[in-house]
Amino acid sequence: MDLEKWIDYGYTLIMDFGPKLVAAIAIWVIGSWVIKKLLKGITKVMNKKDYDESLKKFLINLLNWVLKVVLIVVVLGTVGVETTSFAAILASVGLAIGLALQGSLGNFAGGVLIMIFKPIKIGDLIEAQGEIGVVKEIEIFTTKLTGLTNKEIIIPNGALSNGNIVNYTTEGTRRVDLTIGVSYDADIKQTKNVLMDVLTAHPKVLKTPEPTVNVSELADSSVNFAVRPWCSTDDYWDVYFDITEHVKVALDRAGIEIPYPHQVEIQKKG
């Protein structure tokens, strides 16, 4: 009797849950195949769009996990498991994680935006968040710069994406801004010619745009000239330092005085 009872129970169980189990297995197999094909197609699209490698890996892994969780919920629902509470638990966990990681999620979103819209790329010289440096690495949560004194600068991507970014590399050329002061006794035309000769003689100063020399200010003790040569971004500091040095030599050779502060000492006899 007991054996027949167990046989009947087993038969009923198979008849009740067998089709559901077969359906669940079929859904799992087909769903896994669909997810694999979908991820493969998305990867191809990302490759064509030239997305950053780290962003591609992260997004593909994230999408893979999300789709797998959805597939598991569907499979459990097919075999008769109550998934409403399960989904509620997942939502609660997701909300708790989101609240705990607000700053990190902001940095993640900023990293995604930077990698998609590409306002900067590795090797660019940028100024952001009060720092100047060459972009060394763009990660999901932070961007690393190499500062002008070879220090490593780490900026959170949330702040970087929401703030102003000055990219000195994008245009390929930069203007060097120098202010040169000479004595009021100096001839303006001669001084402009001397300064322009220095600019045009330098091999790294571009012909186009043309360099300019103009009187910019009549200061307390000097006539100031705005000296504006253009150069490639990579040559900026070479041009800056060379022009500064060559201007001093040229002005001395031409007998044009560069004024400097004088101190007058008055002694009072007792």
Disulfide bonds with the S-S distance in Angstrom:
none
